[in-house]
Amino acid sequence: MIRAGGDEVSWRMSLSRLFQSSTLMTWMNMFVQSTSLFLLLPLATHRLGTAELSLWLLFATIRSLFVLFDLGLSPTFVRLFSYANAGLDIDAIARVGVVELKGNKCSPGESIVPVVMHESRRIYRGIVAIAAIGIMTAGTWSVSGLVAKTADTTDAGLAWCVVAANTLLQLAIMGFGAAIQGLGQVARWHRTQAMFNCAGLALSAFALLATPRLAVFVAMPCLASAGALVWARKAARELTGAVSQGPGEATAAQRRKLRQVAIASAWRSGLGLLFAQGVVLGSGVVYARMASAEELASYLVLLQVLRAVSSFSQPPFYSKIPELAYTYAAGEVEKLRGLAVKYAARSFFAFNGGVLAGYVFLSYVFPAIGKNVQSAPGLLWALANMAFLVERIGEVHLQLYSLSNHIVWHTVAGINAAIIIVISVSAYGIVGIAAFPGAMLAAYMVFFTPYTIFLAERLINLKEIRFATRTYIPSLVIGLITSCWFMWMD
C-alpha cells in the first residue's frame, strides 16, 4: 500500500512538472494554434457554402495580418517586465545595454513593475486603436467583395464584425501576456492559452454542427478570446501586486523615457523579423514565376516544413528568455552562461530531430497516403537543412545579445537579406533553385552568425569555444551527417 501510494505521489509530481515546463506548454499552445484551422476545415467545407468558406479563410488571413500590429512589442515588454522584476529602476532599464547594472536598482520594497504595466497598457491601447481603424477601413474593403457573394450578406457582414472584434481582443491579450511571461509565468500563460484555444475549437465545431450560419461559427472563438482576456487581465494584475508593495512611482520624464525605450526596441525587432521572414517567403514567390507546378510544390512544401521545424526548435530557448533576462538584469553573468548552454543545446538538438522527422514524413509517409507532392531533391534538403540550422545558431546568439535591450535585429537582418538576394540572383542561372538555400547558407555562414557570435561574446563573455563544443558543434555534426544522407538517398 505504501509503495502504491508512493507511486501515485511520484506520478502526480511528474505530471505537475510536465505542466510547469515552459517548453512543453509552449509546444502545446503552438500545436493547438497551428492545427485549429486544419481540424475545422473538413467540417467547414461540408457545412458552409463556397463563398462562406472562402470568406472564413480570408478572415483567418486578415486576422493574422492585423495581429502583426504588435510589431515586436510582446518580446520587448517581456524583457522590460523581467528587468523590473529583477529590481532595476527606469534609468537602469533605459541604459541597460551600455552600463554596469550595479547601483541601478530600486530601493528595497519598491518596484517599477506597476509603472511598466501602466505604460504597457497605454501603448497597447494605442496599438488596438490603430488596428481598429485599419480593420474598419482596409479590412472591411478587403472582405466586402466576398461578403456580397454570400447567400446571406447580413450574416456575413455580422460575421466580419465579430472577427474584427476578435482580432482586437487578441491584440489586447498579447499585452497582458507579455506581463505574465515577463514576471516568470511562461508555462502558466501558454497552458491557459492552450485551454482557451481548445475551448474555442470545440465551441466552433459544435456551432457548425448546429447551424451553417457563419456569424455563429466565428462567434465561438471570439467568446473564448473574451474569456482569455478576462483571465489574462486578472492574472497580470495579481502578479503585479504580488511583486510590488506599492503603485510604483515615476516622474513624467521617466515614464516618457520608458515608452521611448519600448517603442524603439519594438520597431527594430519587428523590422528585423520582417526582413528575416520576408526573404525566405519571397524566394517561393520568385520561384513561382520560374518553375513548373511540380517543382514549385516540392520546394514550397520543403520551405514550409523547415519553417515549421525552426519554430518547433525555438521554445526550448525562447520560452526561457524571461528567466535569462532576469538573470542578466540581476548581474549573475556566470549563471547566465550556464543557462544559455543548457537551453541553446536543447534548441539545436530539437531542430536536428525535427528535420529528420520532416524528411521521413515527406519522403515516405506522403507517398504512402497518396499525396501527389514529390519530395524536394536531396541537394535542396541538404542546403536548406544547414542554412536553417546556421540561422538558428545565429538567432540564439542574437537573442542573448538582445538581453541588453540594445536591439540590432533590423540592421543585422537587413544586411543579411541583401546578401541573400545578391547571391541568389547571381547564382540562379548557374545552379537553379539551389541558389536560394545556397545563398541563405552562405549569408548566414559569412555574416549573420559570425557577427551575432561576436555580439554575444562582447556582451557577456560567453566563452564561445566552451559554448560551441557543448551546443552547436555537435548539432552541426549531426546536421552534416543528415545532409549527406539526404543527398545519398536522392
C-alpha positions as CSV (number, residue, x, y, z in Angstrom):
1,M,0.0,0.0,0.0
2,I,2.8,2.4,0.9
3,R,4.6,1.6,-2.4
4,A,1.4,2.2,-4.3
5,G,0.8,5.5,-2.5
6,G,4.4,6.4,-3.3
7,D,4.0,5.6,-6.9
8,E,0.8,7.7,-7.1
9,V,2.6,10.7,-5.5
10,S,5.5,10.2,-7.8
11,W,3.2,10.1,-10.8
12,R,1.4,13.3,-9.7
13,M,4.7,15.1,-9.2
14,S,5.9,14.0,-12.6
15,L,2.6,15.3,-14.2
16,S,3.0,18.5,-12.2
17,R,6.5,19.0,-13.6
18,L,5.2,18.5,-17.1
19,F,2.6,21.2,-16.7
20,Q,5.1,23.5,-15.2
21,S,7.5,23.1,-18.1
22,S,7.6,26.3,-20.1
23,T,9.0,24.5,-23.2
24,L,6.3,21.7,-23.2
25,M,3.5,24.2,-22.5
26,T,4.7,26.5,-25.3
27,W,4.8,23.5,-27.7
28,M,1.3,22.5,-26.6
29,N,0.0,26.0,-27.3
30,M,1.7,26.2,-30.7
31,F,0.3,22.8,-31.7
32,V,-3.3,23.9,-30.8
33,Q,-3.0,27.2,-32.6
34,S,-1.4,25.7,-35.7
35,T,-3.8,22.8,-36.1
36,S,-7.1,24.5,-35.3
37,L,-7.7,25.7,-38.9
38,F,-6.9,22.3,-40.3
39,L,-9.1,20.4,-37.8
40,L,-12.1,22.7,-38.6
41,L,-11.5,22.8,-42.4
42,P,-13.2,19.4,-43.3
43,L,-16.3,20.3,-41.2
44,A,-16.4,23.8,-42.6
45,T,-16.1,22.5,-46.1
46,H,-19.1,20.3,-45.5
47,R,-21.3,22.8,-43.7
48,L,-20.5,26.1,-45.4
49,G,-21.2,27.3,-48.9
50,T,-18.3,28.0,-51.3
51,A,-18.4,31.8,-50.8
52,E,-18.8,31.4,-47.0
53,L,-15.9,29.0,-46.8
54,S,-13.7,31.4,-48.8
55,L,-14.7,34.3,-46.6
56,W,-13.9,32.3,-43.5
57,L,-10.4,31.5,-44.8
58,L,-10.0,35.2,-45.7
59,F,-11.0,36.1,-42.2
60,A,-8.2,33.9,-40.8
61,T,-5.6,35.6,-43.1
62,I,-6.7,39.1,-42.3
63,R,-6.7,38.3,-38.5
64,S,-3.1,37.0,-38.8
65,L,-2.0,40.2,-40.6
66,F,-3.6,42.6,-38.2
67,V,-2.1,40.7,-35.2
68,L,1.3,41.7,-36.7
69,F,0.4,45.2,-35.4
70,D,2.1,44.0,-32.2
71,L,5.3,44.8,-34.1
72,G,7.7,43.2,-31.7
73,L,6.0,44.8,-28.6
74,S,5.4,41.5,-26.8
75,P,9.1,40.3,-26.7
76,T,10.1,43.9,-25.8
77,F,7.8,44.1,-22.8
78,V,8.7,40.6,-21.7
79,R,12.2,41.8,-21.3
80,L,11.1,45.1,-19.6
81,F,9.0,43.2,-17.1
82,S,11.9,40.8,-16.4
83,Y,14.2,43.8,-15.8
84,A,11.7,45.4,-13.5
85,N,11.1,42.1,-11.7
86,A,14.9,41.9,-11.1
87,G,14.7,45.3,-9.3
88,L,16.1,47.6,-12.0
89,D,14.8,51.2,-12.0
90,I,13.7,53.1,-15.1
91,D,17.1,54.8,-15.6
92,A,18.8,51.5,-15.5
93,I,16.4,49.9,-18.0
94,A,16.9,52.8,-20.4
95,R,20.7,52.2,-20.2
96,V,20.8,48.5,-19.6
97,G,22.8,47.7,-22.6
98,V,25.7,50.1,-22.1
99,V,26.3,50.5,-18.4
100,E,27.1,48.3,-15.4
101,L,23.9,47.1,-13.8
102,K,25.1,47.5,-10.2
103,G,23.9,50.6,-8.5
104,N,20.8,51.0,-10.8
105,K,18.4,49.1,-8.5
106,C,15.2,50.3,-6.9
107,S,15.2,50.8,-3.1
108,P,14.2,47.7,-1.0
109,G,10.4,47.3,-1.0
110,E,10.0,49.4,-4.2
111,S,9.3,48.2,-7.7
112,I,8.6,49.8,-11.1
113,V,6.6,46.8,-12.3
114,P,3.3,48.8,-11.9
115,V,4.9,51.6,-13.9
116,V,5.8,49.2,-16.7
117,M,2.3,47.7,-16.6
118,H,0.8,51.1,-16.9
119,E,2.9,52.1,-19.8
120,S,2.4,48.7,-21.5
121,R,-1.4,49.1,-21.3
122,R,-1.1,52.7,-22.6
123,I,0.9,51.6,-25.6
124,Y,-1.3,48.6,-26.3
125,R,-4.4,50.8,-26.2
126,G,-2.9,52.9,-28.9
127,I,-2.0,49.8,-31.0
128,V,-5.6,48.4,-30.6
129,A,-7.0,51.8,-31.7
130,I,-4.7,52.0,-34.8
131,A,-5.6,48.4,-35.6
132,A,-9.3,49.2,-35.2
133,I,-9.0,52.0,-37.8
134,G,-7.2,49.6,-40.2
135,I,-9.8,46.9,-39.7
136,M,-12.7,49.3,-40.2
137,T,-11.2,50.7,-43.4
138,A,-8.8,48.3,-45.2
139,G,-10.2,45.2,-43.6
140,T,-13.8,46.0,-44.5
141,W,-12.8,46.9,-48.0
142,S,-10.9,43.6,-48.5
143,V,-13.8,41.4,-47.4
144,S,-16.6,43.4,-49.0
145,G,-16.4,41.7,-52.4
146,L,-16.8,38.2,-50.9
147,V,-19.5,39.3,-48.4
148,A,-21.6,40.4,-51.4
149,K,-21.3,36.9,-53.0
150,T,-22.6,35.0,-49.9
151,A,-26.2,33.7,-49.7
152,D,-26.9,35.8,-46.6
153,T,-25.0,39.1,-46.7
154,T,-26.4,40.2,-43.4
155,D,-25.0,37.1,-41.7
156,A,-21.7,37.5,-43.5
157,G,-21.4,41.2,-42.5
158,L,-22.2,40.4,-38.9
159,A,-19.5,37.6,-39.1
160,W,-16.9,40.2,-40.2
161,C,-17.8,42.5,-37.2
162,V,-17.3,39.5,-34.9
163,V,-13.9,38.7,-36.5
164,A,-12.8,42.3,-36.2
165,A,-13.7,42.3,-32.5
166,N,-11.8,39.0,-32.0
167,T,-8.7,40.5,-33.7
168,L,-8.7,43.4,-31.4
169,L,-9.2,41.1,-28.4
170,Q,-6.2,39.1,-29.5
171,L,-4.0,42.2,-29.6
172,A,-5.1,43.2,-26.1
173,I,-4.4,39.7,-24.8
174,M,-0.9,39.9,-26.1
175,G,-0.2,42.9,-24.0
176,F,-1.2,41.2,-20.8
177,G,0.6,38.0,-21.9
178,A,3.9,39.9,-22.1
179,A,3.4,40.9,-18.4
180,I,2.6,37.4,-17.3
181,Q,5.6,35.9,-19.1
182,G,8.0,38.6,-18.1
183,L,7.1,38.1,-14.5
184,G,8.1,34.4,-14.8
185,Q,4.8,32.6,-15.5
186,V,5.6,31.4,-19.0
187,A,4.2,27.8,-18.5
188,R,1.1,29.1,-16.9
189,W,0.5,31.6,-19.7
190,H,0.8,29.0,-22.6
191,R,-1.1,26.3,-20.7
192,T,-4.0,28.6,-20.1
193,Q,-4.0,30.0,-23.6
194,A,-4.0,26.4,-25.0
195,M,-7.0,25.7,-22.8
196,F,-8.9,28.7,-24.2
197,N,-7.9,27.8,-27.7
198,C,-9.2,24.3,-27.3
199,A,-12.4,25.7,-25.9
200,G,-12.8,27.9,-28.9
201,L,-12.1,25.0,-31.2
202,A,-14.7,22.8,-29.6
203,L,-17.3,25.5,-29.5
204,S,-16.7,26.3,-33.2
205,A,-17.2,22.6,-34.1
206,F,-20.4,22.4,-32.1
207,A,-21.6,25.6,-33.7
208,L,-21.0,24.3,-37.2
209,L,-22.8,21.1,-36.4
210,A,-25.8,23.0,-35.1
211,T,-26.1,25.7,-37.8
212,P,-24.3,26.7,-41.0
213,R,-24.5,30.4,-40.1
214,L,-21.1,31.9,-40.5
215,A,-21.6,34.6,-37.8
216,V,-22.4,31.9,-35.1
217,F,-19.4,29.9,-36.2
218,V,-16.9,32.8,-35.9
219,A,-18.5,34.0,-32.6
220,M,-17.3,30.9,-30.7
221,P,-13.6,31.7,-30.8
222,C,-14.5,35.3,-30.1
223,L,-16.2,34.1,-26.9
224,A,-13.0,32.1,-26.0
225,S,-10.9,35.2,-26.6
226,A,-13.1,37.3,-24.4
227,G,-12.7,34.7,-21.6
228,A,-8.9,34.6,-22.2
229,L,-8.8,38.5,-21.9
230,V,-10.6,38.5,-18.6
231,W,-8.3,35.8,-17.2
232,A,-5.1,37.5,-18.6
233,R,-6.1,40.9,-17.2
234,K,-6.8,39.4,-13.8
235,A,-3.6,37.3,-13.7
236,A,-1.4,40.2,-14.8
237,R,-2.9,42.4,-12.1
238,E,-2.4,39.7,-9.4
239,L,1.2,39.2,-10.4
240,T,1.9,42.9,-10.5
241,G,0.5,43.2,-7.0
242,A,2.5,40.2,-5.8
243,V,5.9,41.6,-6.8
244,S,5.2,45.2,-5.7
245,Q,4.3,46.6,-2.4
246,G,3.0,49.9,-3.8
247,P,1.7,51.5,-7.0
248,G,5.2,52.4,-8.2
249,E,6.4,55.9,-8.7
250,A,7.9,57.6,-11.7
251,T,8.2,61.1,-13.0
252,A,6.6,62.1,-16.3
253,A,10.1,62.3,-17.8
254,Q,10.9,58.7,-16.6
255,R,7.6,57.4,-18.0
256,R,8.3,59.1,-21.3
257,K,11.7,57.5,-21.3
258,L,10.3,54.1,-20.7
259,R,7.8,54.5,-23.6
260,Q,10.6,55.5,-25.9
261,V,12.7,52.5,-24.9
262,A,9.8,50.1,-25.5
263,I,8.8,51.6,-28.9
264,A,12.4,51.8,-30.2
265,S,13.1,48.2,-29.3
266,A,9.8,47.0,-30.7
267,W,10.0,48.5,-34.1
268,R,13.6,47.3,-34.5
269,S,12.6,43.8,-33.5
270,G,9.5,43.9,-35.8
271,L,11.5,45.1,-38.8
272,G,14.2,42.5,-38.2
273,L,11.5,39.8,-38.2
274,L,10.1,41.2,-41.4
275,F,13.5,41.1,-43.1
276,A,14.2,37.6,-41.9
277,Q,10.9,36.1,-42.8
278,G,10.3,38.1,-45.9
279,V,13.4,36.9,-47.7
280,V,12.6,33.3,-47.1
281,L,9.0,33.6,-48.2
282,G,9.9,35.8,-51.1
283,S,12.1,33.1,-52.6
284,G,9.0,31.0,-53.0
285,V,7.1,33.9,-54.7
286,V,10.0,34.5,-57.1
287,Y,10.4,30.8,-57.9
288,A,6.7,30.6,-58.7
289,R,7.4,32.5,-61.9
290,M,10.2,30.3,-63.0
291,A,9.5,26.7,-62.1
292,S,6.9,24.0,-63.1
293,A,4.0,23.4,-60.8
294,E,5.5,20.1,-59.6
295,E,8.9,21.7,-58.8
296,L,7.3,24.6,-57.1
297,A,5.1,22.4,-55.0
298,S,8.0,20.4,-53.7
299,Y,10.1,23.5,-52.9
300,L,7.3,25.3,-51.1
301,V,6.5,22.2,-49.1
302,L,10.2,21.9,-48.1
303,L,10.2,25.6,-47.2
304,Q,7.1,25.2,-45.0
305,V,8.3,22.1,-43.3
306,L,11.7,23.7,-42.4
307,R,10.0,26.9,-41.2
308,A,7.7,24.7,-39.0
309,V,10.8,22.8,-37.7
310,S,12.6,26.1,-37.0
311,S,9.5,27.3,-35.0
312,F,9.4,23.9,-33.2
313,S,13.0,24.3,-32.1
314,Q,12.5,27.8,-30.7
315,P,10.6,27.1,-27.4
316,P,13.5,25.3,-25.6
317,F,15.4,28.6,-25.7
318,Y,12.8,31.3,-26.4
319,S,10.5,30.2,-23.6
320,K,13.4,30.8,-21.2
321,I,14.1,34.4,-22.3
322,P,12.2,35.9,-19.2
323,E,14.5,33.8,-16.9
324,L,17.6,34.8,-19.0
325,A,16.6,38.5,-18.9
326,Y,16.0,38.3,-15.2
327,T,19.4,36.7,-14.6
328,Y,21.1,39.3,-16.8
329,A,19.4,42.2,-15.0
330,A,20.4,40.6,-11.7
331,G,24.1,40.7,-12.8
332,E,24.5,36.9,-12.5
333,V,26.6,36.5,-15.6
334,E,28.2,33.2,-14.7
335,K,24.8,31.7,-14.1
336,L,23.6,33.2,-17.4
337,R,26.3,31.4,-19.3
338,G,25.3,28.1,-17.8
339,L,21.6,28.6,-18.6
340,A,22.5,29.7,-22.1
341,V,24.4,26.5,-22.7
342,K,21.6,24.3,-21.4
343,Y,18.8,25.9,-23.3
344,A,20.6,26.5,-26.6
345,A,21.7,22.9,-26.8
346,R,18.1,21.8,-26.4
347,S,17.0,24.1,-29.1
348,F,19.7,22.9,-31.6
349,F,19.0,19.2,-31.0
350,A,15.3,19.8,-31.3
351,F,16.0,21.3,-34.7
352,N,18.1,18.2,-35.7
353,G,15.3,15.8,-34.7
354,G,12.6,17.9,-36.4
355,V,14.4,18.0,-39.7
356,L,14.9,14.2,-39.7
357,A,11.2,13.7,-38.9
358,G,10.1,16.1,-41.6
359,Y,12.3,14.4,-44.2
360,V,10.9,10.9,-43.3
361,F,7.4,12.2,-43.4
362,L,7.6,13.9,-46.8
363,S,9.7,11.1,-48.4
364,Y,7.9,8.1,-47.1
365,V,4.6,8.9,-45.3
366,F,3.3,11.3,-48.0
367,P,3.6,8.8,-50.9
368,A,2.1,6.1,-48.7
369,I,-1.1,8.1,-48.2
370,G,-1.4,9.0,-51.8
371,K,-0.4,12.7,-51.7
372,N,0.6,13.9,-55.1
373,V,3.5,16.0,-53.9
374,Q,7.1,14.9,-54.6
375,S,9.8,15.4,-52.0
376,A,12.4,18.0,-52.9
377,P,15.7,16.8,-54.3
378,G,18.3,15.7,-51.8
379,L,20.6,18.7,-52.6
380,L,17.9,21.2,-51.7
381,W,17.2,19.3,-48.4
382,A,20.9,19.3,-47.6
383,L,21.4,23.0,-48.3
384,A,18.2,24.1,-46.6
385,N,18.9,21.9,-43.5
386,M,22.3,23.5,-43.0
387,A,21.0,27.0,-43.8
388,F,18.2,26.9,-41.3
389,L,20.5,25.3,-38.6
390,V,23.2,28.0,-39.0
391,E,20.4,30.6,-38.9
392,R,19.2,29.1,-35.6
393,I,22.6,29.3,-34.1
394,G,22.9,33.0,-35.1
395,E,19.4,33.8,-33.7
396,V,20.3,32.2,-30.4
397,H,23.3,34.5,-30.1
398,L,21.4,37.5,-31.2
399,Q,18.7,36.8,-28.6
400,L,21.5,36.6,-26.0
401,Y,22.8,40.0,-27.1
402,S,19.2,41.4,-27.1
403,L,19.1,40.7,-23.3
404,S,20.9,44.1,-23.1
405,N,17.8,45.6,-24.8
406,H,20.1,47.1,-27.4
407,I,18.2,45.8,-30.4
408,V,20.1,45.4,-33.7
409,W,17.8,42.9,-35.4
410,H,16.8,45.4,-38.1
411,T,20.3,46.1,-39.1
412,V,21.7,42.6,-39.0
413,A,18.7,41.0,-40.7
414,G,18.5,43.8,-43.3
415,I,22.2,43.3,-44.3
416,N,21.8,39.6,-44.3
417,A,18.7,39.8,-46.5
418,A,20.6,41.9,-49.0
419,I,23.5,39.4,-49.1
420,I,21.0,36.6,-49.8
421,I,19.3,38.5,-52.6
422,V,22.6,39.3,-54.3
423,I,24.0,35.8,-54.1
424,S,20.7,34.1,-55.1
425,V,20.2,36.3,-58.2
426,S,23.8,35.9,-59.3
427,A,23.8,32.1,-58.8
428,Y,20.4,31.2,-60.1
429,G,21.5,31.0,-63.8
430,I,24.2,28.5,-62.8
431,V,22.7,26.2,-60.1
432,G,18.9,26.9,-60.5
433,I,16.7,26.7,-57.5
434,A,19.6,25.5,-55.3
435,A,20.7,29.2,-55.4
436,F,18.1,30.2,-52.8
437,P,19.0,27.8,-49.9
438,G,22.7,28.0,-51.0
439,A,22.6,31.8,-50.7
440,M,20.9,31.6,-47.3
441,L,23.6,29.2,-46.1
442,A,26.4,31.4,-47.4
443,A,24.9,34.6,-45.9
444,Y,24.4,33.0,-42.5
445,M,27.9,31.5,-42.5
446,V,29.8,34.6,-43.8
447,F,27.9,37.4,-42.0
448,F,24.9,36.8,-39.8
449,T,26.0,34.0,-37.4
450,P,29.7,35.1,-37.0
451,Y,28.6,38.7,-36.3
452,T,26.0,37.7,-33.7
453,I,28.5,35.4,-32.1
454,F,30.8,38.4,-31.8
455,L,28.0,40.5,-30.2
456,A,27.1,37.9,-27.6
457,E,30.7,37.3,-26.7
458,R,31.3,41.0,-26.3
459,L,28.2,41.4,-24.0
460,I,28.6,38.6,-21.6
461,N,32.0,37.0,-22.4
462,L,30.2,33.8,-23.5
463,K,33.4,31.8,-23.7
464,E,32.5,30.8,-27.2
465,I,34.7,27.8,-27.6
466,R,33.3,26.1,-24.5
467,F,29.8,27.2,-25.5
468,A,30.2,25.9,-29.1
469,T,31.6,22.5,-28.1
470,R,28.6,21.9,-25.8
471,T,25.9,23.2,-28.0
472,Y,26.1,23.9,-31.7
473,I,29.2,22.0,-32.9
474,P,27.6,18.6,-32.0
475,S,24.4,19.9,-33.7
476,L,26.4,20.9,-36.8
477,V,28.0,17.5,-37.0
478,I,24.5,15.9,-36.8
479,G,23.3,18.3,-39.5
480,L,26.2,17.5,-41.8
481,I,25.6,13.7,-41.4
482,T,21.9,14.1,-42.1
483,S,22.5,16.4,-45.1
484,C,24.9,13.8,-46.6
485,W,22.2,11.1,-46.0
486,F,19.6,13.3,-47.8
487,M,21.9,13.5,-50.9
488,W,22.8,9.8,-50.8
489,M,19.1,8.8,-50.6
490,D,18.2,11.0,-53.5
